[in-house]
Amino acid sequence: MIEILKRIILENQELISGKSLLARNYSIPETDHITVLTGIRRSGKTHTLYQIAQSLDHERVLFLDFEDERLIALNSLSDYDCIVDAYKTLFPNFEPVLFFDEIQNLNNWHLYLKRQHVKGFKIYVTGSNANLISREIATYLKGRSMETTIYPFSFSEFLSFKNIEIQPKDLIINQPKIVNLFDEYLQYGGFPEVIKAGVDEKRAVAKNIYNLLFYKDLVAKFDKDDYLLKLVVSKLSENITKEFSVTSLANKIIAVYKTSVPTVTDYFNILPEPFLTTNIYPYRTSFVQRESKRKTYLADNSFIFLNRIDTDKSRLFENLVFNFLQRKYTDIYYYKTTNNKEVDFLINEPHTKSLIQASYALENYETREREINSLLKAMEELQLETGIIFTGNQSEELTKNGKTIQIIPFWLEALKT
């Protein structure tokens, strides 16, 4: 095993030093703790590790990707001391910085990291399983780690990846070009491989990413029936951004496939594990009221593009806004007023409480009135003076009943991250 590890260490040092990398909009804190990067597959976690590694002398980099089949044999060993031993035979006068990619594939990884951290090693790790990683961090690495979630590209990163630099004057004279680019981002999402692909190849590339996640991180890992799991994801995609109960979801599936509510619930509950979905709940003081209904969002718009026949920009838009907000805030709900009107998002941070509607287009009178009146009612109930409506490309500020609503083109806001 030592010889295999030596080969992999040297290969990865050479690979990383030769990489040309796009700077991501993340600030990874400098810390003496273990740095843990989590997030969906192909979102750029490895890329971020490469960036950090490039800031070091390449001899100090001990980088292992635990999806490398040559490392499977490690799981049969009683300990993993051979990892650092292999490095030391190559570089006896250096202290390595440990970079471990997709760490969840290493058995008892948390125990090994804890032991190496106690020894004083600087450690960076990534993982693609939300519950596994977070649970074991909380249980075994509490007080020893700092976790950062890496997401698919933001709109500003999307533009940088395409080598498009936006100057302040472009917001005025080149606005149509920016809006067209935003519409591309809206439909196809932020996975780097999908962005890079030609229009005719985007669906195939997105499907490859989705299938890897679907079959490896869901079907195989949890031993699930792939057809039933496809039905669950398909029904969620049809109803993306709509409030629902898991029982109602199950009943729709039971109508076409012999199963049960508990089984569908079990399938539904594993979807956040590989970061495929995120659920948000109504803003309620009662736990039962809060948990009975929810809305679900997909990690990237390319997955909606794959799982829907029609292009529904309103749902793509709301999903995109949610993923934007998720990068900035940890406490996100949706809000139902006392007369059952809905506001898409309520940010409930310690020093920030704000209401946000996501509406791609407000030209339709009924849509405009619904969005504005729902927002005003919620602002009144929560005693907030201002509210926001993100739109595709409409800008306005209006005042009504002493309340101010800012209507903001979302592409303009998205350029800030």
SULFENVEN-V228739 format. One record per backbone hydrogen bond with DSSP energy under -1.0 kcal/mol. NH is the residue of the N-H (numbers start at 1). CO is the residue of the C=O. If there is no record, write none. Layout:
nh:NH co:CO
nh:NH co:CO
//
This chain:
nh:5 co:1
nh:6 co:2
nh:7 co:3
nh:8 co:4
nh:9 co:5
nh:10 co:6
nh:11 co:7
nh:12 co:8
nh:13 co:9
nh:14 co:10
nh:15 co:11
nh:16 co:12
nh:17 co:13
nh:18 co:14
nh:19 co:16
nh:26 co:24
nh:34 co:144
nh:35 co:123
nh:36 co:146
nh:37 co:125
nh:38 co:148
nh:43 co:40
nh:48 co:44
nh:49 co:45
nh:50 co:46
nh:51 co:47
nh:52 co:48
nh:53 co:49
nh:54 co:50
nh:55 co:52
nh:56 co:53
nh:60 co:57
nh:61 co:58
nh:62 co:97
nh:64 co:99
nh:66 co:101
nh:68 co:65
nh:71 co:68
nh:72 co:69
nh:74 co:71
nh:75 co:72
nh:76 co:73
nh:77 co:74
nh:83 co:80
nh:85 co:81
nh:86 co:82
nh:87 co:83
nh:88 co:84
nh:89 co:85
nh:91 co:87
nh:94 co:91
nh:97 co:60
nh:98 co:122
nh:99 co:62
nh:100 co:124
nh:101 co:64
nh:103 co:126
nh:105 co:102
nh:106 co:103
nh:109 co:106
nh:112 co:108
nh:113 co:109
nh:114 co:110
nh:115 co:111
nh:116 co:112
nh:117 co:113
nh:118 co:114
nh:119 co:115
nh:120 co:117
nh:121 co:116
nh:124 co:98
nh:125 co:35
nh:126 co:100
nh:127 co:37
nh:130 co:273
nh:133 co:129
nh:134 co:130
nh:135 co:131
nh:136 co:132
nh:137 co:133
nh:138 co:134
nh:139 co:135
nh:140 co:136
nh:141 co:137
nh:144 co:141
nh:146 co:34
nh:148 co:36
nh:150 co:38
nh:153 co:190
nh:158 co:154
nh:159 co:155
nh:160 co:156
nh:161 co:157
nh:162 co:158
nh:163 co:160
nh:164 co:159
nh:170 co:167
nh:172 co:169
nh:173 co:169
nh:174 co:170
nh:178 co:174
nh:179 co:175
nh:180 co:176
nh:181 co:177
nh:182 co:178
nh:183 co:179
nh:184 co:180
nh:185 co:181
nh:186 co:182
nh:187 co:183
nh:188 co:184
nh:189 co:185
nh:195 co:191
nh:196 co:192
nh:197 co:193
nh:201 co:198
nh:202 co:198
nh:205 co:201
nh:206 co:202
nh:207 co:203
nh:208 co:204
nh:209 co:205
nh:210 co:206
nh:211 co:207
nh:212 co:208
nh:213 co:209
nh:214 co:210
nh:215 co:211
nh:216 co:212
nh:217 co:213
nh:219 co:214
nh:220 co:215
nh:222 co:218
nh:224 co:219
nh:229 co:225
nh:230 co:226
nh:231 co:227
nh:232 co:228
nh:233 co:229
nh:234 co:230
nh:235 co:231
nh:236 co:232
nh:237 co:233
nh:238 co:234
nh:239 co:235
nh:241 co:296
nh:242 co:239
nh:244 co:294
nh:249 co:245
nh:250 co:246
nh:251 co:247
nh:252 co:248
nh:253 co:249
nh:254 co:250
nh:255 co:251
nh:256 co:253
nh:257 co:253
nh:264 co:260
nh:265 co:261
nh:266 co:262
nh:267 co:263
nh:268 co:264
nh:269 co:265
nh:271 co:268
nh:273 co:270
nh:275 co:272
nh:276 co:271
nh:278 co:297
nh:280 co:295
nh:283 co:334
nh:284 co:282
nh:290 co:286
nh:291 co:287
nh:292 co:288
nh:294 co:244
nh:295 co:280
nh:297 co:278
nh:299 co:276
nh:303 co:300
nh:305 co:301
nh:306 co:302
nh:307 co:303
nh:316 co:312
nh:317 co:313
nh:318 co:314
nh:319 co:315
nh:320 co:316
nh:321 co:317
nh:322 co:318
nh:323 co:319
nh:324 co:320
nh:325 co:321
nh:326 co:322
nh:328 co:325
nh:329 co:325
nh:333 co:346
nh:334 co:281
nh:335 co:343
nh:337 co:341
nh:340 co:337
nh:343 co:335
nh:345 co:356
nh:346 co:333
nh:347 co:354
nh:348 co:331
nh:349 co:352
nh:354 co:347
nh:356 co:345
nh:357 co:388
nh:359 co:390
nh:368 co:364
nh:369 co:365
nh:370 co:366
nh:371 co:367
nh:372 co:368
nh:373 co:369
nh:374 co:370
nh:375 co:371
nh:376 co:372
nh:377 co:373
nh:378 co:374
nh:379 co:375
nh:380 co:376
nh:381 co:377
nh:382 co:378
nh:384 co:379
nh:387 co:404
nh:388 co:355
nh:389 co:406
nh:390 co:357
nh:391 co:408
nh:392 co:360
nh:396 co:407
nh:398 co:405
nh:400 co:403
nh:403 co:400
nh:404 co:385
nh:405 co:398
nh:406 co:387
nh:407 co:396
nh:408 co:389
nh:410 co:391
nh:413 co:409
nh:414 co:410
nh:415 co:411
nh:416 co:413
nh:417 co:414
//
